[in-house]
């Protein structure tokens, strides 16, 4: 016994039923077999579509791996630095999380601007933001941090205005 969709009302019914219990449509063995054939065709198309998607996905992964493997050290370094920053607002992911953890009201955090100075072995990241203080007033503050090339905060150099 399998469930099929009634050709009339499209609700699920048993393939052994003589009538649809919902709308009363009369089911013959020929109609049931045709419904099963159509369902099998749909399943086959779905499987082919999934297989094509997986093949395309695998091709994209291979291309991506090839692109990374053929990058120069300078390009890899530049990419490693770019991945540390949010593409929408320019904020530094790890520094933003650090700031929020140390704020009075983390939900009040609003990024204003971020820039960095490349020092070769590390970056100096300067983030300007606004947030609520203990009195509920919004204040603007700046944090300067020393960050490695993987985005990890090595040291907070300044937390001031």
C-alpha positions in Angstrom: 0.0 0.0 0.0 1.3 3.4 -1.0 -0.1 6.9 -0.8 -1.0 8.7 -3.9 -2.6 12.1 -4.7 -6.2 12.0 -5.8 -6.4 13.2 -9.4 -9.4 15.4 -8.5 -8.7 17.0 -5.1 -4.9 16.4 -4.9 -5.1 15.1 -1.3 -3.2 12.0 -0.2 -5.2 8.7 -0.4 -4.4 5.0 -0.4 -3.6 3.4 -3.7 -5.9 0.5 -2.8 -9.0 2.7 -2.2 -11.9 2.4 -4.6 -13.0 6.1 -4.0 -11.3 9.2 -2.6 -12.6 9.6 0.9 -12.4 13.4 0.5 -14.1 14.2 -2.8 -15.6 10.8 -3.8 -13.6 10.4 -7.1 -13.7 6.8 -8.4 -10.3 5.2 -8.7 -9.8 2.4 -11.2 -6.6 0.3 -11.3 -5.7 2.0 -14.6 -5.9 5.5 -13.0 -3.8 4.3 -10.0 -1.1 2.8 -12.3 -1.0 6.1 -14.4 -0.6 8.1 -11.2 2.2 5.8 -10.0 4.0 6.1 -13.5 3.7 9.9 -13.3 5.1 9.9 -9.7 8.0 7.7 -10.8 8.8 10.1 -13.7 8.8 13.1 -11.3 11.1 11.2 -8.9 13.5 10.4 -11.8 13.6 14.1 -12.9 14.3 15.1 -9.3 17.1 12.6 -9.0 18.7 13.8 -12.3 18.3 17.5 -11.1 20.1 16.7 -7.8 22.8 14.8 -9.7 23.4 17.8 -12.0 23.5 20.2 -9.0 26.1 18.0 -7.2 28.3 17.8 -10.3 28.2 21.6 -10.8 28.9 22.1 -7.1 31.9 19.7 -7.3 33.2 21.6 -10.4 32.9 24.9 -8.5 34.9 23.5 -5.5 37.6 22.2 -7.8 37.8 25.6 -9.5 38.0 27.3 -6.1 40.7 25.0 -4.9 42.7 25.6 -8.1 42.3 29.4 -7.8 43.6 29.3 -4.2 46.5 27.0 -5.1 47.6 29.3 -7.9 47.5 32.5 -5.8 50.8 34.3 -5.1 51.7 34.7 -1.4 50.8 38.4 -1.7 47.4 37.5 -3.0 46.8 35.0 -0.2 47.9 37.5 2.4 45.6 40.1 0.9 42.7 37.6 0.9 43.4 36.6 4.5 43.2 40.3 5.6 40.0 41.0 3.6 38.3 38.0 5.1 38.7 39.6 8.6 36.3 42.5 7.7 32.6 42.6 7.1 32.0 43.4 3.4 28.8 45.4 4.2 30.0 47.8 6.9 33.8 47.3 7.0 33.8 46.2 10.7 36.4 43.7 11.9 34.6 40.5 13.0 36.7 39.6 16.0 37.1 43.1 17.3 33.4 43.8 17.1 32.7 40.6 19.2 35.4 41.7 21.7 33.9 45.2 22.0 30.4 43.8 22.5 31.6 41.4 25.2 33.1 44.4 27.1 30.2 46.8 26.7 27.6 47.7 29.3 24.8 47.1 26.8 26.0 44.9 23.9 22.7 45.2 22.0 23.3 49.0 21.7 26.5 48.5 19.6 26.4 50.5 16.4 29.5 50.4 14.1 30.6 53.8 12.7 33.8 53.0 10.9 36.9 50.8 10.9 40.2 51.1 9.2 43.5 49.3 9.6 47.3 49.9 9.3 49.3 47.0 7.9 52.5 46.5 9.9 53.7 43.4 8.1 53.4 40.7 10.8 50.2 42.1 12.2 47.5 44.8 11.7 46.5 47.7 13.8 42.7 47.9 13.6 40.9 51.0 14.7 37.1 50.8 15.2 34.9 53.7 16.0 31.4 52.8 17.4 28.6 54.1 19.5 26.7 52.4 22.3 24.9 53.0 25.6 26.8 53.8 28.7 25.8 52.9 32.3 23.5 55.9 32.3 21.6 54.9 29.2 23.1 57.7 27.0 24.7 56.9 23.7 28.4 57.7 23.5 31.0 57.4 20.7 34.1 55.4 21.5 37.2 54.1 19.7 39.1 50.9 20.2 42.6 50.3 18.8 43.8 46.7 18.7 46.8 44.7 17.5 45.5 41.8 15.3 47.3 38.9 13.7 46.9 38.0 10.0 44.2 35.4 11.0 42.0 38.0 12.6 42.9 37.1 16.2 43.2 39.9 18.7 46.7 40.0 20.1 46.4 43.1 22.3 44.0 46.0 22.9 46.2 49.0 22.5 43.7 51.7 23.4 40.1 51.9 24.5 39.4 55.6 24.6 37.5 58.5 23.0 
